[in-house]
């Protein structure tokens, strides 16, 4: 989720992340994470720093551009909620198309590198 404010309204939060705010906390499907009172503002908005901490989600701030980015929740801070990778097709060393899905069922390490 990208935003220009550390505080976000609950409708935007639900639309952008799938997390809905209920009396029991932030919920997504069957998973609900309790939210302390200081995560909710007086006008009903949610503070992303407190939410990120509770969800185990990364939160980064680009001060120069005035943007905040909330990453996916890990539920316990140690693992992603799913191990499914998006389909990826790249040319192999001979120029033939290679699909990541051809390795389904095996453990795969993806390493990305950029010169910039």
TAJO-V721227 format. One line per field, one symbol per residue. psi: psi as a letter, one per 20 degrees, with the letter a starting at -180 (. if undefined). burial: I if it has 9 or more other ideal C-beta (glycine too) atoms within 8 Angstrom, else O. Layout:
psi=???
burial=???
//
This chain:
psi=pprjqipqqhggggghiipqprhibpqocippoqpqhihprhjjrpphghggghikqqpqpnhhikqqppaqqihjjhqqiqjpqqpppqqahjjqppphiijpiqpppppqqqi.
burial=OOIOOOOIOIOIIIOOIOIIIOOOIIIIOOOIIOIOOOIIOOOOIIIIOIIIOIIIIOIOOIOOOOIIIIOOIIIOOOOOOOOOOOOOOOOOOOOOOIOIOOOOOOOOOOOOOOOO
//
